[in-house]
Amino acid sequence: MEPLIEVKNLTIGFGTAEPTIEDVNFSIKMGETLALVGESGSGKTLSCRAILGILPNTAKIHSGEIISNTGKTPQNLLELNEKLFRKIRGDCISMIFQEPMRSLSPLHKVGHQVAEVLELHRSCPKKKIKKEVIAQFERVGFPDPKRAYNSYPFEMSGGMLQRAMIAMAMIAKPDLLIADEPTTALDVTTQAQVLGLINDLQKETGMAVILVTHDLGVVANMATKVVVMNKGRVMESGNAKDILSAPAHPYTQKLFAAAPAIPEASEIVPAVPHDDLILDLKNITKTYHARSSTPWKPAAVIQAVRGVDLQLTRGKTLAVVGESGSGKSTCARIALGAELPDEGGDVHFFTEPKATPLNVTALSRTERYDFQKQAQMVFQDPYSSLSPRMQIIDTLIEPLSIHNIGTKSERIDRAKDVLKLVGLDSSILRRYPHAFSGGQRQRLSIARALIMSPKLLVCDEPTSALDVSVQDQILDLLEEIRDAQQLSYLFISHDLAVVSRIADEVAVMRQGRIVEQAPPCTLFANPKHPYTKALIAAQPEPDINRPINLDLVALGAGKPSSWADNFRFEGDDVPPLQELEPGHMVRCHV
């Protein structure tokens, strides 16, 4: 069988600089999944963009060929004009982009943007197109496909937008699907379901998939072939089973060593004592009123958080895990006073042991200024959390200026100190954010959060957008800073492998409620709730002999009415949290 796509000696550069990618070779046949693996900046995405003819204007192809057999006769894609490429994109070759917020038009409804693919490449009635789009939305995991069809991008979370991008790329059933980090913004249960969906579509249509990823667990579950890239060159390529079982190149071995994994729990550890709290959330409920699709319908009521209690011990890390829309980030914003809970909920912050707590939900202007000095946030996306128009020095000292702390020279000295703390040199102070990699930007985001010498850091998915080696460095950094500065972390994540490493206590959330809470060793050694079991089962491992158990994931991520009798419930008649063993809370019927 001839390759569907064959990349031969591809070399691409920018201006007069050294080539960004050099002599890259790989091929893929129908039905195969080829994984392009490597750190950020290794040339994976640029190689794929060359296949689609969407390279930046400043990029120059020095040499090479990209031979496509998607049509009746072989053709070199590098020789096609824009008009011919338009017939191929979205129909024969589709791409799932990594950053959905930048890839979708903010002015058009999501459903209409997905429908446009069929309007351009298929002659179907509009009613049939809408029906197909809604069906595809249901397949990629939208809880309310019709509402998603009529929503604008700004009305959706990052995870939901990524699902829309996946639906857009797959709806025309292309010959080749290029998936650029397709599951980075998704929680592990949705990731498992989406990977299963891609596999199902491959079986139905014989589609080939080029998977750009840094997640070796995803590679182990999806790939038949692997190409490992570093600094624009291919380090290792071959059969997935061979490379995953015995990586030969030192760079591939380094990637495997940095890959996070849920450890094998050998013992049950005692629960974290709640005798010296820094943060106490009591009976937190948050209700939103979303606009309806038509003016004459009432606003939709969305309960993001329902009766949550969380206690964070001073100097410890409390991780809150769960899928997109479970209420994790809402809890984080309420903890920082960025949003107010519904009536009856309270957030107390203890500045010192046994001190009178601050009621974060009822702070005066002066009290809020004092509170903001002691509680800071590290955001999920290192690219959008730093202003592109401000130099690093201005970004770092801005909080000091707002709170009128120190002289100008003292602020600059403090900025140098925090840069050193996060492993960066003070020579970068006059640069702009675009000059840094994703890992460096996340370090800068952490530095900005530390500039005020806070006692509490809320970390909202701080490593989800990073490749495995950089993620490993950031986790090392967070642990070192926590221990050196005696910080307390409220850590929001959907990655149990990351949580198992950094957390002292884990609360599992689903649909606004905590369903299980325990120390990580206890949780992973003895999970009780079906949803917790689904999260653990959905975590991809870099072992080709341990595929994701999709049946277990589907059961735990399914409707509560499908769970076992002691966990099952209907509507709002939920069972209470029960302490089944010391420090191990589970929502179940006794």
C-alpha positions as CSV (number, residue, x, y, z in Angstrom):
1,M,0.0,0.0,0.0
2,E,1.3,3.4,-1.0
3,P,1.7,6.0,1.8
4,L,-1.2,8.5,2.0
5,I,1.2,11.2,2.9
6,E,5.0,11.1,2.5
7,V,7.3,13.9,3.8
8,K,10.7,13.8,2.2
9,N,13.8,15.7,3.3
10,L,11.7,18.7,4.4
11,T,13.7,21.8,5.4
12,I,12.1,25.0,6.5
13,G,13.7,28.2,7.8
14,F,12.9,31.9,8.6
15,G,15.0,34.6,7.0
16,T,18.7,34.1,7.1
17,A,18.7,32.1,10.3
18,E,19.6,28.4,10.6
19,P,16.7,26.2,9.4
20,T,14.0,25.6,12.0
21,I,13.4,22.1,10.8
22,E,16.0,20.2,8.7
23,D,15.8,17.0,6.6
24,V,12.5,15.7,8.3
25,N,11.2,12.4,6.9
26,F,8.1,10.5,7.8
27,S,5.2,8.8,6.0
28,I,1.7,7.5,7.0
29,K,-0.7,5.0,5.4
30,M,-4.5,4.8,5.6
31,G,-5.6,3.5,9.0
32,E,-2.3,4.3,10.7
33,T,-1.7,6.7,13.6
34,L,1.6,8.5,13.5
35,A,2.7,10.3,16.7
36,L,5.0,13.3,16.4
37,V,6.6,13.6,19.8
38,G,8.9,16.2,21.3
39,E,9.1,19.3,23.4
40,S,7.7,22.8,22.4
41,G,9.8,24.3,19.6
42,S,10.9,20.9,18.2
43,G,9.2,21.5,14.8
44,K,6.2,19.2,15.1
45,T,3.5,21.7,14.4
46,L,5.5,23.5,11.6
47,S,5.9,20.2,9.8
48,C,2.1,19.6,10.0
49,R,1.3,23.1,8.8
50,A,3.5,22.5,5.8
51,I,1.3,19.6,4.9
52,L,-1.8,21.8,5.0
53,G,-0.1,24.8,3.3
54,I,-0.6,27.2,6.2
55,L,2.9,28.1,7.0
56,P,3.6,31.7,8.3
57,N,4.3,34.2,5.6
58,T,7.9,34.6,6.8
59,A,8.6,30.8,6.5
60,K,10.7,29.6,3.6
61,I,10.8,26.0,2.3
62,H,14.5,25.4,1.4
63,S,14.0,21.8,0.2
64,G,11.9,18.7,0.3
65,E,8.6,17.2,-1.0
66,I,5.3,16.3,0.5
67,I,3.7,13.7,-1.7
68,S,0.0,13.2,-1.2
69,N,-2.1,10.2,-2.5
70,T,-5.4,11.6,-1.3
71,G,-6.5,12.3,-4.9
72,K,-6.6,10.1,-8.0
73,T,-3.0,10.8,-8.8
74,P,0.0,11.6,-6.5
75,Q,0.8,15.3,-6.1
76,N,3.4,17.3,-4.4
77,L,1.5,19.5,-1.9
78,L,4.4,22.1,-1.9
79,E,3.6,22.8,-5.5
80,L,-0.1,23.5,-5.2
81,N,-1.6,27.0,-5.4
82,E,-4.0,28.4,-2.8
83,K,-7.1,27.6,-4.9
84,L,-6.3,23.9,-5.1
85,F,-5.3,23.7,-1.4
86,R,-8.8,25.0,-0.4
87,K,-10.4,21.9,-2.0
88,I,-8.2,19.7,0.2
89,R,-8.4,21.5,3.5
90,G,-11.3,20.3,5.7
91,D,-12.3,17.6,3.1
92,C,-9.3,15.4,2.4
93,I,-7.1,16.7,5.2
94,S,-8.3,18.3,8.4
95,M,-6.5,19.7,11.4
96,I,-7.4,20.1,15.1
97,F,-5.6,23.2,16.3
98,Q,-4.1,23.4,19.8
99,E,-5.6,26.8,20.8
100,P,-9.3,26.8,20.0
101,M,-10.0,30.3,21.3
102,R,-7.7,31.7,18.7
103,S,-8.9,29.3,16.0
104,L,-12.6,30.0,16.2
105,S,-14.3,33.3,15.1
106,P,-15.6,35.2,18.1
107,L,-18.4,36.7,15.9
108,H,-20.1,33.5,14.8
109,K,-21.9,30.8,16.7
110,V,-19.9,27.6,17.2
111,G,-22.5,25.4,15.4
112,H,-22.5,27.6,12.3
113,Q,-18.6,27.5,12.1
114,V,-18.7,23.7,12.2
115,A,-21.5,23.5,9.7
116,E,-19.5,25.6,7.3
117,V,-17.2,22.6,6.6
118,L,-20.1,20.6,5.2
119,E,-21.5,23.7,3.4
120,L,-18.2,24.1,1.5
121,H,-17.4,20.4,0.8
122,R,-20.8,18.6,0.8
123,S,-24.0,19.4,-1.1
124,C,-26.5,18.8,1.8
125,P,-29.7,20.6,2.8
126,K,-29.2,23.0,5.7
127,K,-31.5,21.0,8.0
128,K,-29.5,17.9,7.4
129,I,-26.3,19.8,8.0
130,K,-27.5,21.1,11.4
131,K,-28.7,17.6,12.4
132,E,-25.2,16.2,11.5
133,V,-23.5,18.9,13.5
134,I,-25.6,18.4,16.6
135,A,-25.0,14.6,16.3
136,Q,-21.3,15.2,16.1
137,F,-21.4,17.5,19.2
138,E,-23.1,14.7,21.1
139,R,-20.3,12.3,20.0
140,V,-17.5,14.6,21.3
141,G,-19.1,14.9,24.7
142,F,-21.2,18.1,24.8
143,P,-23.8,17.7,27.6
144,D,-26.3,19.9,25.7
145,P,-25.5,19.7,22.0
146,K,-28.3,22.0,20.9
147,R,-27.3,24.7,23.3
148,A,-23.6,24.4,22.1
149,Y,-24.8,24.8,18.5
150,N,-26.2,28.2,19.3
151,S,-23.4,29.4,21.6
152,Y,-20.6,31.8,20.8
153,P,-17.0,30.8,21.6
154,F,-16.7,33.2,24.6
155,E,-19.6,31.4,26.3
156,M,-17.7,28.1,26.5
157,S,-14.8,26.9,28.6
158,G,-11.4,25.9,27.0
159,G,-12.3,22.2,27.2
160,M,-15.7,22.8,25.5
161,L,-14.1,24.8,22.7
162,Q,-11.5,22.0,22.1
163,R,-14.4,19.6,21.7
164,A,-15.9,21.9,19.1
165,M,-12.6,22.0,17.2
166,I,-12.5,18.2,17.2
167,A,-16.1,18.1,15.9
168,M,-15.2,20.6,13.1
169,A,-12.1,18.6,12.0
170,M,-13.9,15.2,12.0
171,I,-17.3,16.0,10.6
172,A,-16.3,15.7,7.0
173,K,-14.6,12.3,7.7
174,P,-11.3,13.3,6.1
175,D,-8.7,10.9,4.7
176,L,-6.1,12.4,7.1
177,L,-6.7,14.0,10.4
178,I,-3.8,16.1,11.9
179,A,-4.4,16.5,15.6
180,D,-2.2,19.1,17.2
181,E,-2.3,18.5,20.9
182,P,-6.0,17.7,20.6
183,T,-6.6,16.7,24.2
184,T,-4.4,19.2,26.0
185,A,-7.3,21.3,27.3
186,L,-9.5,18.3,28.1
187,D,-10.0,16.5,31.4
188,V,-8.9,12.9,31.4
189,T,-12.3,11.3,31.1
190,T,-13.2,13.4,28.1
191,Q,-9.7,12.8,26.7
192,A,-10.3,9.1,26.9
193,Q,-13.6,9.4,25.2
194,V,-12.2,11.6,22.5
195,L,-9.3,9.2,21.8
196,G,-11.9,6.4,21.6
197,L,-14.0,8.5,19.2
198,I,-11.0,9.1,16.9
199,N,-10.3,5.3,17.0
200,D,-13.9,4.5,16.1
201,L,-13.8,7.0,13.2
202,Q,-10.6,5.4,12.0
203,K,-12.3,2.0,12.0
204,E,-15.3,3.4,10.1
205,T,-13.5,5.3,7.4
206,G,-9.9,4.0,7.3
207,M,-8.8,7.5,8.2
208,A,-5.1,8.2,8.9
209,V,-4.1,10.3,11.9
210,I,-1.0,12.4,12.6
211,L,-1.0,13.0,16.3
212,V,1.2,15.9,17.6
213,T,1.6,15.5,21.3
214,H,4.0,15.6,24.3
215,D,1.9,13.1,26.3
216,L,3.5,9.7,26.0
217,G,0.4,8.1,27.6
218,V,-1.7,9.3,24.7
219,V,1.0,7.9,22.3
220,A,0.9,4.5,24.0
221,N,-2.9,4.3,23.5
222,M,-3.1,5.7,20.0
223,A,0.1,5.4,17.9
224,T,1.2,2.6,15.5
225,K,4.3,4.6,14.5
226,V,6.3,7.2,16.4
227,V,8.6,10.0,15.2
228,V,10.6,11.8,18.0
229,M,11.7,15.3,17.1
230,N,14.1,17.7,18.9
231,K,15.2,21.2,17.6
232,G,13.9,20.6,14.2
233,R,15.5,17.2,13.6
234,V,14.2,13.6,13.8
235,M,15.9,11.9,16.7
236,E,14.2,8.5,16.5
237,S,11.4,6.9,14.5
238,G,9.9,3.5,14.0
239,N,7.2,1.2,15.3
240,A,5.4,2.5,18.4
241,K,5.7,-0.8,20.3
242,D,9.5,-0.9,19.8
243,I,10.1,2.7,20.8
244,L,7.8,2.7,23.8
245,S,9.2,-0.6,25.0
246,A,12.9,0.3,24.6
247,P,13.7,3.9,23.6
248,A,17.2,4.0,22.1
249,H,18.0,7.7,21.7
250,P,19.0,9.6,24.9
251,Y,16.5,12.4,24.1
252,T,13.6,9.9,23.9
253,Q,14.8,8.3,27.2
254,K,14.8,11.8,28.8
255,L,11.1,12.3,27.7
256,F,10.1,9.0,29.2
257,A,11.9,9.9,32.5
258,A,10.0,13.2,32.7
259,A,6.5,11.7,32.0
260,P,4.3,11.9,35.1
261,A,2.5,8.8,36.2
262,I,0.2,7.8,39.1
263,P,2.5,5.9,41.5
264,E,1.7,2.5,42.8
265,A,0.3,3.2,46.3
266,S,1.9,0.8,48.8
267,E,0.3,2.1,52.0
268,I,-2.6,4.1,53.4
269,V,-1.3,7.4,54.9
270,P,-2.9,9.4,57.7
271,A,-5.2,12.3,56.7
272,V,-3.9,15.8,56.8
273,P,-4.9,17.4,60.2
274,H,-7.1,20.5,59.9
275,D,-5.9,22.1,63.1
276,D,-4.1,25.1,61.5
277,L,-6.2,26.3,58.6
278,I,-5.2,29.1,56.2
279,L,-8.4,28.8,54.1
280,D,-11.8,27.5,55.0
281,L,-14.7,27.3,52.5
282,K,-18.1,26.5,54.0
283,N,-21.3,25.6,52.2
284,I,-20.2,27.2,48.9
285,T,-22.9,27.2,46.3
286,K,-22.7,29.3,43.1
287,T,-25.6,29.8,40.6
288,Y,-25.3,31.5,37.2
289,H,-28.1,32.7,34.9
290,A,-27.2,32.2,31.3
291,R,-29.0,33.9,28.4
292,S,-31.5,31.7,26.5
293,S,-31.3,31.1,22.8
294,T,-34.3,33.3,22.1
295,P,-35.6,36.5,23.8
296,W,-39.0,35.0,24.9
297,K,-37.5,32.0,26.8
298,P,-36.4,32.3,30.4
299,A,-32.7,32.5,31.3
300,A,-31.1,29.1,32.0
301,V,-30.1,28.5,35.6
302,I,-26.7,26.8,36.0
303,Q,-25.5,25.6,39.4
304,A,-21.8,25.5,39.0
305,V,-21.0,24.6,42.7
306,R,-23.3,22.9,45.1
307,G,-22.7,22.9,48.9
308,V,-18.9,22.5,48.8
309,D,-16.8,22.5,52.0
310,L,-13.0,22.7,51.6
311,Q,-10.3,23.2,54.3
312,L,-6.7,24.0,53.4
313,T,-4.0,23.5,56.1
314,R,-1.2,26.0,56.4
315,G,1.9,24.9,54.4
316,K,0.1,22.1,52.6
317,T,-1.3,21.5,49.1
318,L,-5.0,20.8,48.6
319,A,-5.8,19.6,45.1
320,V,-9.2,19.9,43.5
321,V,-9.6,17.6,40.5
322,G,-12.5,16.9,38.1
323,E,-13.6,17.3,34.6
324,S,-14.3,20.6,32.8
325,G,-17.5,22.2,34.2
326,S,-17.2,20.4,37.6
327,G,-16.8,23.7,39.4
328,K,-13.1,23.6,40.2
329,S,-12.2,27.0,38.8
330,T,-15.3,28.6,40.3
331,C,-14.2,27.4,43.7
332,A,-10.8,29.0,43.1
333,R,-12.3,32.3,42.1
334,I,-14.6,32.3,45.1
335,A,-11.6,31.5,47.4
336,L,-9.8,34.6,46.2
337,G,-12.9,36.8,46.4
338,A,-13.1,37.3,42.6
339,E,-16.7,36.0,42.8
340,L,-19.2,35.9,45.6
341,P,-20.9,32.6,46.6
342,D,-24.7,32.4,46.9
343,E,-26.2,33.4,50.2
344,G,-25.3,31.1,53.0
345,G,-21.7,30.4,51.9
346,D,-18.6,31.7,53.6
347,V,-14.9,31.9,52.9
348,H,-12.5,32.5,55.8
349,F,-8.8,33.3,55.4
350,F,-6.5,33.0,58.4
351,T,-3.5,35.3,58.1
352,E,-1.7,33.7,61.1
353,P,-2.3,30.6,63.2
354,K,-5.3,31.1,65.6
355,A,-5.8,34.6,64.3
356,T,-9.3,36.1,63.8
357,P,-10.2,35.0,60.2
358,L,-11.0,37.4,57.4
359,N,-14.4,36.9,55.8
360,V,-13.4,37.0,52.1
361,T,-17.0,37.3,51.0
362,A,-17.5,40.6,53.0
363,L,-14.2,42.5,52.8
364,S,-14.0,46.3,52.9
365,R,-11.8,48.0,50.3
366,T,-8.9,48.3,52.8
367,E,-9.3,44.7,53.9
368,R,-9.3,43.5,50.2
369,Y,-6.1,45.3,49.5
370,D,-4.5,43.5,52.5
371,F,-5.9,40.2,51.5
372,Q,-4.6,40.5,47.9
373,K,-1.1,40.9,49.2
374,Q,-1.4,37.5,50.9
375,A,-3.3,35.5,48.3
376,Q,-2.3,35.3,44.6
377,M,-3.2,33.2,41.6
378,V,-1.2,31.4,38.9
379,F,-3.3,31.0,35.7
380,Q,-3.6,28.1,33.3
381,D,-2.5,29.8,30.1
382,P,1.0,31.3,30.3
383,Y,0.5,33.0,26.9
384,S,-2.6,35.1,27.8
385,S,-1.8,35.8,31.4
386,L,1.1,38.2,30.6
387,S,0.4,41.5,28.8
388,P,2.2,41.4,25.3
389,R,2.6,45.2,25.5
390,M,4.5,45.3,28.8
391,Q,8.2,44.5,29.5
392,I,8.8,41.8,32.1
393,I,10.1,44.4,34.6
394,D,6.8,46.4,34.3
395,T,4.7,43.2,34.6
396,L,6.6,42.1,37.7
397,I,6.6,45.4,39.6
398,E,3.0,46.5,38.7
399,P,1.5,44.8,41.8
400,L,4.1,46.5,44.0
401,S,3.3,49.9,42.4
402,I,-0.5,49.3,42.9
403,H,0.0,48.6,46.6
404,N,2.6,51.4,47.0
405,I,5.3,49.0,48.3
406,G,8.9,50.1,48.3
407,T,10.9,52.6,46.2
408,K,11.6,52.1,42.5
409,S,15.0,50.6,43.1
410,E,13.6,48.3,45.9
411,R,10.9,47.1,43.5
412,I,13.5,46.3,40.8
413,D,15.6,44.5,43.4
414,R,12.5,42.5,44.5
415,A,11.8,41.6,40.8
416,K,15.4,40.3,40.4
417,D,15.0,38.2,43.6
418,V,11.8,36.5,42.4
419,L,13.3,35.8,39.0
420,K,16.2,34.1,40.7
421,L,13.7,32.2,42.8
422,V,12.0,30.8,39.7
423,G,15.2,30.0,37.9
424,L,15.5,32.9,35.5
425,D,18.2,35.5,35.0
426,S,17.6,39.2,35.7
427,S,19.0,40.1,32.2
428,I,15.6,39.3,30.8
429,L,13.8,42.2,32.6
430,R,13.7,44.4,29.5
431,R,12.3,41.7,27.2
432,Y,8.6,41.2,26.2
433,P,6.6,38.0,26.7
434,H,6.8,36.9,23.1
435,A,10.5,36.3,23.5
436,F,9.9,33.4,25.8
437,S,8.9,29.7,25.5
438,G,5.7,28.4,27.3
439,G,7.7,27.0,30.2
440,Q,9.6,30.3,30.7
441,R,6.3,32.3,30.6
442,Q,4.8,30.0,33.2
443,R,7.9,30.7,35.4
444,L,7.3,34.4,34.8
445,S,3.6,34.0,35.8
446,I,4.7,32.3,39.0
447,A,7.3,35.1,39.7
448,R,4.5,37.7,39.3
449,A,2.4,35.8,41.8
450,L,5.3,35.6,44.3
451,I,6.3,39.3,44.0
452,M,4.0,40.2,46.9
453,S,5.4,37.5,49.2
454,P,1.9,35.8,49.5
455,K,1.0,33.1,52.0
456,L,-1.5,31.4,49.6
457,L,-1.2,30.5,46.0
458,V,-4.2,29.4,43.9
459,C,-2.8,27.4,40.9
460,D,-5.4,26.9,38.2
461,E,-4.1,24.2,35.9
462,P,-0.6,25.6,35.9
463,T,1.0,22.8,33.9
464,S,-1.7,21.6,31.5
465,A,-0.4,23.7,28.6
466,L,3.2,22.5,29.0
467,D,5.1,19.6,27.5
468,V,6.3,16.8,29.9
469,S,9.9,18.0,30.5
470,V,8.8,21.6,31.2
471,Q,5.9,20.4,33.3
472,D,8.4,18.3,35.4
473,Q,10.5,21.5,35.9
474,I,7.5,23.6,36.9
475,L,6.4,21.0,39.4
476,D,9.9,20.8,40.9
477,L,9.9,24.6,41.1
478,L,6.5,24.8,42.9
479,E,7.5,22.2,45.4
480,E,10.8,23.9,46.1
481,I,9.1,27.3,46.6
482,R,6.4,25.9,48.8
483,D,8.9,24.3,51.1
484,A,11.3,27.3,51.1
485,Q,8.6,29.9,51.6
486,Q,6.1,27.9,53.7
487,L,3.4,28.6,51.1
488,S,0.0,27.0,50.9
489,Y,-1.4,25.8,47.6
490,L,-5.0,25.4,46.4
491,F,-4.1,23.4,43.2
492,I,-6.7,23.0,40.5
493,S,-6.1,20.2,38.0
494,H,-7.6,17.4,35.9
495,D,-4.3,15.5,35.8
496,L,-4.1,12.8,38.5
497,A,-0.5,12.1,37.8
498,V,0.4,15.7,38.6
499,V,-1.9,15.7,41.6
500,S,-0.4,12.5,43.0
501,R,3.0,14.2,43.1
502,I,2.3,17.6,44.6
503,A,-0.8,17.2,46.8
504,D,-1.2,16.5,50.5
505,E,-5.0,16.1,50.1
506,V,-7.2,15.6,47.1
507,A,-10.9,16.6,46.6
508,V,-12.6,15.0,43.6
509,M,-15.4,17.1,42.1
510,R,-18.2,16.3,39.7
511,Q,-21.0,18.5,38.5
512,G,-20.4,21.0,41.3
513,R,-20.2,18.5,44.2
514,I,-17.3,16.8,46.0
515,V,-17.7,13.1,45.5
516,E,-14.6,11.8,47.3
517,Q,-11.8,13.4,49.4
518,A,-8.6,11.8,50.9
519,P,-4.8,11.9,50.9
520,P,-3.5,10.9,47.4
521,C,-2.0,7.6,48.6
522,T,-5.3,6.6,50.1
523,L,-7.3,7.8,47.1
524,F,-5.2,5.9,44.5
525,A,-4.8,2.8,46.7
526,N,-8.4,2.5,47.6
527,P,-10.7,4.6,45.4
528,K,-14.4,4.1,46.2
529,H,-16.6,6.3,44.1
530,P,-17.3,5.3,40.5
531,Y,-16.2,8.7,39.2
532,T,-12.9,8.6,41.0
533,K,-12.3,5.1,39.5
534,A,-13.1,6.5,36.1
535,L,-10.6,9.4,36.5
536,I,-7.9,6.9,37.5
537,A,-8.8,4.5,34.7
538,A,-8.7,7.4,32.1
539,Q,-5.2,8.5,33.0
540,P,-3.1,7.4,30.0
541,E,0.1,5.6,30.9
542,P,3.3,5.4,28.7
543,D,2.9,1.6,28.5
544,I,1.5,0.0,25.3
545,N,0.4,-3.0,27.3
546,R,-1.9,-1.0,29.6
547,P,-4.5,0.7,27.4
548,I,-7.3,2.9,28.8
549,N,-10.3,0.9,30.0
550,L,-13.0,2.9,28.1
551,D,-15.8,0.8,29.6
552,L,-14.8,1.7,33.2
553,V,-14.4,5.4,32.1
554,A,-17.8,5.5,30.5
555,L,-19.4,4.0,33.6
556,G,-17.9,6.4,36.1
557,A,-18.4,9.4,33.8
558,G,-22.0,8.4,33.0
559,K,-25.2,9.4,34.6
560,P,-25.5,8.9,38.4
561,S,-28.5,6.7,37.8
562,S,-26.2,4.1,36.2
563,W,-23.9,3.8,39.2
564,A,-24.0,1.0,41.8
565,D,-26.8,1.1,44.4
566,N,-24.8,2.7,47.2
567,F,-23.7,5.6,44.9
568,R,-26.8,6.0,42.7
569,F,-29.1,9.0,42.9
570,E,-31.7,10.9,40.9
571,G,-31.9,14.7,40.5
572,D,-30.9,16.6,43.6
573,D,-31.6,13.8,46.0
574,V,-27.8,13.2,46.5
575,P,-26.3,11.0,49.3
576,P,-24.1,12.8,51.9
577,L,-20.4,12.7,52.2
578,Q,-19.6,9.8,54.6
579,E,-16.2,9.1,56.4
580,L,-15.5,5.5,55.4
581,E,-12.1,5.5,57.1
582,P,-10.1,8.2,58.8
583,G,-9.8,11.2,56.5
584,H,-11.4,9.3,53.6
585,M,-14.7,11.0,52.6
586,V,-17.0,9.4,50.0
587,R,-20.5,10.6,48.8
588,C,-22.6,7.4,49.2
589,H,-25.5,5.8,50.9
590,V,-24.4,3.9,54.1
